[in-house]
Amino acid sequence: MNMNRQHRDDEDPPNEALCVAEAKAELAEYLQQHALLPCPFCGSAAIAAECGTGTAGFWVDQFRVGCSDLKCAASYAVSGSKAEFVVGKWNRRKTNTETN
């Protein structure tokens, strides 16, 4: 269910609980095939979360990935509307050949 749209005044807004449930399922399915790398800053395990948010009729399925160490600057460092994008962005690392 794509909730990235404005709803019209003559229709009911999307059910937030359903949006969150679908986002949770999408994230779980994606993480079964794509493991999160540890935090690039401190080495702690990464965590992923989902939340459905909405203001003024605009609903977004949002995913977040960050460091599990809340003292680390990278806690909830990456967010976006697609699990694939967020996990890919978190897992991206520069190699030595990219820095030269």
N, C-alpha and C positions, 0 to 999 in steps of 0.2 A: 504494500500500500504506500503510495507516494503522497506524503502529506505536505510537500513543499509547494503549496499553492494557497492563494487567498480564497476563502469560501465566500459564496454570494450570500447576501442578506436573507434570501428566500430559502436557504438550505441550512440544515443543522450542521454545526461545526463537528469535526471529527471527534470521536470518542478518545479522550486522552489515554485511558487505560488500555484500549485496543492498540493505539499507536505505540505505547511503551512495550506492550507484549510482543508486537511484531518486530520492533527494533531489537529487543532482547533476543528473539529467535534468529534474526539476521546476523547479529553479532556472534552468537554461539555457533551458528553454522559456519561462519567465516573463520572463526578461531579454531575450529576442528581441523582445518586444512592449512592454516597459516599461524605458526607460533609467534608469540611476541618475543622480541629480543630483550635482553636485560637493559636497564637504564644505561645510556652511553656516558653519563656523568659520574654515577656512583656505583654501578654494577648491580644494584638491587633489582628484584623482579619487577616487571611491568604489570600494570593492571589496566583493564578495559572496563568501561561502563557505558550505559546507554540511558538516555532520558528523553522523553517527549516534552517539548516546551511549546508554549504558544502565547502570543499576546495580540490583542486586537484582531482575532480571527486568523492569524497567520501561524500555522503549525509547522514545526520542523522536527524530524527525527534526527537527533544529534547523538554522535558517538564521541567518546573521549578515551584517550590512552595517556598514561603517565607513569611516573615512578611510584612504587608502593611505599617508599620512604617519604613521609610527609615533610621531613626537614630538607629534602632535596629540592632544588629549584625546578626540577622537571616534573613535579607532581602535576598531573593533568596538563601536560605540555602541548598535546595535539588534539584538536577537535574538528569535527566536520559532519556533514550530513550523510556520508556513506562509510560503512565499516571498512570496505576495501581501501578507500582513500586514507582513512585515519591510521589503520594498521600499517599500510605501505609507507606512509610518511614517518611513523615512529620507527619502523624497522630500517629505514634508509640510513646508511652509514657511508661516510667518505672513505675511500681507500687511499693508499699511499700514491697511486698513480693519478688520482683526481686532484691531489694537493700540489703536485709538481707541475 
